[in-house]
Amino acid sequence: MKVYITYGTADFLKTIAKKHPGENMVLMQGDENAILIHETNGETVFQAPHSYESIDSVGEIKNPGYAVLNNIAVTQEGRPLFENRFKNRAGKVENEPGFKAIRVLRPLEGDTYVILTLWEEEKAFQNWQQSNSYQEAHKKRGTSAGIDTTSIFSRPSYVTAYYAID
């Protein structure tokens, strides 16, 4: 499955989605911009998207919801280790109240992976961050067994958040 993301104003992106009602697209609004996510087995209708291959997928990306995108730049040499970590993840997030979907997205160009999680609401995401399963999923972070202590990252990661809108 491929995932394509394009950025712009909500009004502009809404016109793209309306032109393609048969496509699986979700419009999301953030603090500074909006994104349109197109998930498909075919080609995208976007002119210049950020393009990804989904290497792990649970649930459906659909409205309504609160999306968190963890953007992680990984070196070419670090890709196998990084992907192995996510392909063998604990899978605890799927059991959290309010969880809707996750996508682990490999970039088709560039070095930035995206870990996209979709929640019923922002509070559900915040509750997960405070949960035992979050601690379990991230227990190796900062230890010699964690991948965050190796040099596989090209630069610091960053998080963006969006509300899915109609």
C-alpha angles and dihedrals in degrees: 000000000000126000122200125191127193128181134217143098118328091240093053094045091047089060090054092051092048091053090057108041093159093060125091101246133153124196116211131186123212134180094271106018146354131250133205116210119203117191115189147140088225135052124305126248091218118108100216111007133164099250128212142171115223109234095175127024135176127166131356128297102225143127136312111041152095115261127202118194116195105198111203124182110212128187119241090248092049097053097092093050093045094048092046089054092055096040087056098040119143093251092220096134091069091067096052119112110257095020113140109165149342132204125186102202125200113203115241088204128022129014106275118110118195124215103197120191124181122205135183088242142348092261091060090056091048091049090053091052088057095045132105090240090058089051090048093049091050100035094116093052110121094010130105088258093055123093091223090077093057125082097249094113120090094200139342118303123239136199129225126186132202140178115229109236135186 
